[in-house]
Amino acid sequence: MTPQPNPQVGAAVKAADRAHVFHSWSAQELIDPPAIAGAEGSYFWDYDGNRYLDFTSGLVYTNIGYQHPKVVAAIQEQAATMTTFAPAYAVEARSEAARLIAGRTPGDLDKIFFTNGGADAVEHATRMARLHTGRPKVLSAYRSYHGGTQQAINLTGDPRRWASDTGTAGVVRFWAPFLYRSRFYAETEQQECERALQHLEDTIVYEGPQTIAAIILETIPGTAGIMIPPPGYLAGVRALCDQYGIVFVLDEVMAGFGRTGEWFAVDHFEGVVPDLMTFAKGVNSGYVPLGGVAISGKVAETFARRPYPGGLTYSGHPLACAAAVATINVMAEEGVVEHAAHLGAQVIEPGLRALAERHPSVGEVRGAGMFWALELVKDRETREPLVPYNATGEANAPMAAFGAAAKKHGLWPFINMNRTHVVPPCNITEAEAKEGLAALDEALSAADEHTV
């Protein structure tokens, strides 16, 4: 669709937003949200007629792009049939969504508890783990993000946690592997894996295994930087959980449903099956809010004759589940997962590595499928970050300049600290991917100006 400028409507939308909308993660008077007029496929546009290639996938959830006609039609059909119904009943859309999800989860993760999104999926997964084990503590990694609700934000490792962290949430943090910025003085992936696992076991032992209900990890961390775990690490965590009777929770909210070129990121790691797995975002491309927890047989058995003390008014909402059914079927019929794997390996990865050769601001390229990050640095030799950790204001100027340059060239980037993420829709075309890489090439010149 060709966007038609309508500045007057755009001004009215922005005025109402400014007067009445309270935005997340923001100082309200210091932001200027763009007014969006429409979106289709891999693009969106504003009321001034500016069109952007979306390399953020919304918030890493439009895995099949905006306005896919089959999913839109499924929502319309469900709304005409049954717009809503309480979660205590068997409803066709809910049952079918659960069946399709369970058919793709690893191992025996065959029971699906539906939530409204990823954060409350994490809340319920940790509650299930604590009730299953009778233990209070949950271990999570420093480089992580698990959501904005009370337990989920306390499980988060990045600075968004700080304002809400009272130290009373029963959370203990540890360092997960990340060779580029190793906390273990490792020189190889094998060393990083071995030392990270030893550090985790030491943490378990010193905290008291009998007090630990769960270890939660993003299978591939998302906003923290898309760090692929080294070979053997997730299997090693699985073994530690088995050894000490700890529930292993994998957070696939961002990495699931084709994002990495597999249905779930855990599919890249042979033989690894968690006890609980959270999902959201790509399950229905974000068209209607939906998340959930996939539950193993042994955890589900805990609640076979004992009520699970938790629920949500909109758990398994029919509109959301109908969107999930349509999305999963579209992904299967159109080969979206395979497309993400192919395009990632043949276009995105080579393109990003070529950019790294040309731009001194790129310290590392890492990722899989449609899930990539560029680590931006001031000095490649020392790996000094382009801006300080959690930089704001003038200290963050180099990253702000990079973001502005990307938008100037028609690319909407996903930026977090010293990284730009490349996370377009999983069904982006090859031509669109190359268009995005070309715009990224131009934008990186702004970051290069701040290198030594």
Phi, psi and omega in degrees: 000137176271118182294136177256120182299141176209071187301328182295315177295319178301318179296320179294319178298315180294323180295316178294321177299312181298323184283329194229341185267130176258115188268146180287153173056030189221147164277114197301325183275355184255007182244158179220076185297133175293145176269120186261127183269331182184171180204148178201133179061237182262008186237156165220167184213158180257181184283351175270359178090008177280127180250138183234140170279122189273099175267021174245348185051049183075262166231055182059050177223339180280068185295336175247020178078178182275143169061039176298124189300326182289326179283320176302316180296322180294321177294316179298317180295318179294320179298324179286335184267308181202103184290324183202157172198150185298152186287349184279004183243158175276121182235138188305311183298321180292314180297318182290321177299316179298318180297315182294322179292312181299332178289349182243348178286154181285158173056224184255033177281073192255351177256135184240121172258118184273141175233185180269349181180189186287320183297314180286339171296317177295318177305312184286326177297317180291325177296316178300317181297318180293319179291323180295320184263337187073020183246155187264332192268151173230133179261134176220163186271152177297313181274085185200161170216128183235002176129172187255358176280173195302307180290318183296320180290328176288334174283340181293144181262345186271176188297345177298342178286327197306315185294339184250000187273104178268355181077012183244012187272001180073028183251134174238131182256155179217168178268123172271165185290144175194091190300324184300325176233057187300134171269002186242012180055034181278152178245347180225162177300322180296315178298316181300316179298308183299316183287325177294320178293322178295318177299318179295317179295321177300319179298316178300312184296316183284336175278338183096101183306326182291353179257356189256118180278318190208154164245126179245132178223142162289129182307311167234111183305140184266271183297338178289346175139007177053059178265113180288125178299142179293155179308131177095346186290307182296323175297323178293321176295318177303316181295320178296319177298318178296319182297321187253009177068035183257142178282130180262117181248125173252130179264109180249022183304315181266324188273350186276172175058056170089350186303323183261007183090010170225162178303316174228148182300329180298339179295343176286346188242097188303131174083359181267120178228120178282172175275329177221145179219125179267151178212164175185219172039264188293351182303327172221028177060022177073012185292324173221134185305130180200140172211187178176175177236126172269129194241133179285167181299317185290326177287318179300324181298329178304328185250020178292319180235008178238123183300139171279121185275067180188152178180171180222144180304321186255022180300121180067040181305132184305320179296317180294318181290324176297321176295323178294316178301312181295319181296312181297319178294319177299316181298321179289313183293323184264004177062038185295320181296314179295323178297317179298319179295315182294310183293324177299315183284325188263338184236303186295306183298309178301321180295317179292322180291328174294321176297320179297327178293327185270336189242116180294346179282349181267113180272322181207147173245132179207150178153191179198148177059237175252044186219089188227155176221145170250122175276118183263132187229158174276328184218116181296325184292313182271347183064025177298128181299153180299323174227158180298160179303130178059034183294146175224169175059222184297327180297336182263009186305319180299320178289324177296321179295320177298313180299318179295321179294321178298314181294324178301328181263018173081020181241128177262111188268160171254110185243134175216114181056241184263022185231145164246131181265142175249096187225064179286171174307146184291343178254022175302146180280164178298320180296318179294320179299316179293324175300316179294319178296322178295318178294321178297321177304313180295316184293325181296340176298328177292325176288323181301331181296345182253012178266162179272000000 
